[in-house]
Amino acid sequence: MQIKIGALLWAQQTDWPALRDAAIAADRAGFDSLWVSDHLLCPIGSWRNPVYEAWATIAGLGALTERATIGTLVGAIPFRNPGLVAKLAATVDHITGGRAVLGLGGAWLAREHHMHGIDFGASAGERLDRLHEAVPLIRGLLDGETVTHSGRFYKLVEAEQFPRPMQARLPILIGGQGRRKTLRTVAMYADMWHTQHGSLEKIRASDAVLRAHCADVGRDPATIERLASKWVTVRDDPDEARNELEASLRHHGLKEYEPSILASGTPAAVAESLRGHIEAGFTHLLFSLRAPFDHETIERMPEVRRLLTMDGK
């Protein structure tokens, strides 16, 4: 069993040197993937706190790193036309030498849409319909097709993508757990699926729904790579780890959170908190890391991976 560990780097309440240094450190430490969320306003804490735009950020980080894949987790589908999304993904794939991953989702933060004159849609369901329409258009463009489409949300006329991505198939990830729409789109189109934060029981339940959708559309569920995230802090002293993690969350204005999304303590304790996800088939695990970035946790990730890999032997 191949176990991957990625770093979800919060591009908020930070400056570029700190974010840059965290990404470079994670790449050198052996993280398999690097991720940045997609927001125009800071989504947690005060909306006036700084946040970097996702595509410019991953292009910059991608040019400075060497081995980890890099992507959006996840790109807000209302922000951009599908043709532009394909262009951005292909461009980053060239900048990174074939390491781009395109993460997409329905979006949820109304204020950033209204402030910038972006259509937020009448409901979450409408945004997920938009996602469902956009993903196959983007897939076709990335795969070298000439795409003509006139639908409810998008119109493309003999659209083509040049340059083509460096990867033969640039992976598309879809994030979310919506049972009726999101997971149907995952089953039909996604190469990768990232669950939202939640307990292992909720994640298992969502996975069962995804498997049912896969059966309905004739898709082998094993062809979809599954990702899950935890807010991680590694220290030899469990109390120090917990205090460090909670101080970081307070710094970002998080006063309430679900305990199941936290993983803090010794490398063995963190590995233990991740085992259930691996047993459930989520073998690409993300350390959610926030500014001020915790370089000790970044540097000690290989200790956690080693313990998890030993379990899989």
N, C-alpha and C positions, 0 to 999 in steps of 0.2 A: 504494500500500500504506500503510495507516494503522498507525503504530507507536506503541504506548503504553508509558509507563514508570511503574511504581508503586513505592511504598516499603513494604516489610515492616518494621514497627517492632517490635523485640523489647520486649515489655512486662515484662521481667525485669531484675533488678539495676538498677533505675532508680527515680526518684521521679516523682510526678505532674507537677510543674513541668517537668522535663526532657523527659518523654514528650510532654506538651502542646506545649511549644515546638518540638519536632522535627516534630510533625504539622502545626502551623501553618506552620512554615518550608517544609515539603515542599509543602503546598497552595499557598502563595504562589509557590514556585519553579516551579510548573507540573506537578508530578507528577499523573498521571491517576488514580491510585488509591492508597489507604492501606489497610493490612492489619495485623491483630493476630492472633496465634495464640491458641489456646484451651486453657489449662491451669489446674489448681487448685494444682499444685506447680511449682516451677521445673524445667523439663525438662532443662536443661543446667547442669553444675556442681552445686554443693550444692543439694539439694532445699529446704533451709531459706532459700535466697535469696528475696527478694521477687519476686512475680509478680502482675500484676493480672488480674482476671476479664475475659474477652473482651467480653461484651456490654455490661457497664457501661462499659468502656473505649471501645468504638467509639461508644456513645451520647454520652459526654462529648466525645470528639474530634470527632464529627460535628457537635455543636452549636457547636463553636469554629472549624470550617473552613467553606469556602464553595463549593468547586468540585469537588474530587476525589471519586470514589466511595469508599465505605468498607465494609470487610467483614471477616469472620472467615476466617483461613487456617490451619487450617480448624476449624470447630466439631466438637467431639468428640460423635459421635452418641449414645453411652451416657449422656451427662450429662443430657439433657433429652428430655421427651416431644415428639413431632412437633407437637402442638398448641401447646405452649409455644414451640417454635422458630419456628413461623409467627407467633405473637404478637410475639415479640421482633423478628423481621425487619421486620414491618409497622410496629412502633413506631419502630424506628430509621429506617425509610424516611420516616416523618413528621417525626421530629426533624431529619433532614438535607435535607428538601425533595425527596425522591425520589432519593437517592444510595446507597441500601443495596445491598449484594451479600451473599448468603447462601452462605458457604463451608462445606462439610461433608466429614467424613472418618470413617474407622472407629475412630480413636483407637489409641494404642499404649503409653501410659505406665501400667503396671499399678498402681504404688504410689498414684497420685493417686485411682484408683478405689477400691482397697481401704481406704485411709485414710478416705474419706468414705462408705463403705458403698454405693458404686455398682457395679452388676453389670458386671464386665469381660468376662463371657462366657468360654466354655471355650477359645476360640481366636480368632485373627485372622479366620479364615473366618466364624465366628459373628458377629463384630462387623460384617463386611462384609455378611452376610445382613441384619442389623439395618438397616444403611444402605440396602440395596436396598429393604427394605420401607418405610422411613420417607420416602424422598425423594418418591415419588408422592403420599403423603398430604400432605406439606408443600406440594407443588406445587398440589394441588387446593385446599387451604385458601387459599393466596395468590391463586389465580385466582378465588376467589369461590364455589367449589363447597360443597355440603353433603356432608360426608364421614362415612360410616358404614363401619367396618372392624373385623373381628375376625381377627387374624392370629397368627402365631407369637410376635411380640414386642409388638404394640400393639393397643389397642382404642380406637376412637373411635365415639361415638354421636351422629349428627346434628350433628357439629361444624361450626361456621362461624366465620369470622374477621372481626371488626369492630374497628377500621376496616380496610378493605381497604388494601393498599399504595397509595402515590401513583403508583408506576410501573404502567403497564398490565401489564407482565410483570417482576416483580422477579427478577433473574438468580440462578440457583443454580449455584454452582461446586462441583465435586467434586475433591478432591485425592488423589493416589496413583497408583501404577503397577501395581497388581496385575492381572495379565494376564487371569485367568479371571473374577474377580468385579468388581473396582473399575472396570476399563475397560468392562465390560459395562454397569454402572450409568451410567457417563458417556455411553455411546452411546445409552442409552435415555432419559435424563432431564436431563442437564446442559446448561446454556447455556455453561459455561466449564469448562476443565480445567487444573489446575495439577499439573505433574509434581513429584515429589520431586527433591531434588538428585541430580545424577549427570552422567556424561560425556555429551557430545553423541551418542555412539554409542548409549548406553542410551536416551536420550530419543527418538532416531529409531526405535529398535526398539519402544519402547512406543507411539509414534505409529502405526507400522504395524499393531500389534495393535488399537489403537482403530479404525483404518480398517476392519479386517476385521470387528469387531463392528458398526460402522455399516452395512456392507454387509449383514450378516446380519439386522439389524432394520429395514432400509430407511431409514436416516438419512443425510442428506448430511453428510459429515464437515466440510465447510466452514462449517456452521452452528454449530460448537463453537469458541469462542474459546480459544486455547491460551496458557497462561502458563508462564513458567519463571523461576527465581530465581538470582541470583548474589550473593555477598558482595562488595560493591563499595567501593573507596576511590579517589578521584580526587585526584591531586596532579601538579604539573608535574615533580617529581623522582620517578622510579620507585622509587628506594630508600626515599625518605621514605614513599611510598604503601604499599609492601610492609611496612615497619616498623610503620606505623600500623595496618594491617589485622591483622598478626600480634599486636600488643600488645592489640588489641581482643579477638581470639579467646582469648588467654591470660587476659584479665580475666574471661571467661565460662567458664573452665575447659576450653576446647577444646584438647586436646593433639594430637589426631589428626583429620584431615579430608582429604577428597579434593581434590587441587589443582585439579581441573577446575571446582570451584564458586567459585573465587576469581577476581576481576577487579580488578586494581589497576594504577595507573600514570596516565599522561596521559589526557586525554579520548580521544585517538585510540587509545591502547592498550586502553582499556576498550571502546570501540566495536568494535574488532577482535575482542575476545573474545566479543562478543554477536552478531556477524554470522552465525555458523553457526546459531544458534537461529532467527534471522529467516528464513534460507534454508530451514530445516526447517519453517517455518510458525508458529513461536512468536513472535508479533508483540506480545505484551504481556509486557514484561520487568520483573522486580522487582529493585530494589536492596534487599538484605537489610541493614538498618542496626541497629546495636546500641549500647546505652549503654556509655560516654558517647558520645552521638550526635555524628556527624561532620558538622557544619554546612557545612564546605567542600564535601564531597561532595554534600550536598543542594543547595547553591547552584549547583554546577557541572554538575548534571544536564542543563540545557539545552544545554550544549556537546556532551555525548555524543549527545543526541537529534538535534541539528543534523547531526552527522556521519552518523548512521544514516539520517536522512531524505534526505540528499543521495545516499546509496547507492541509495535506492529510487526515485529519479527516472529 
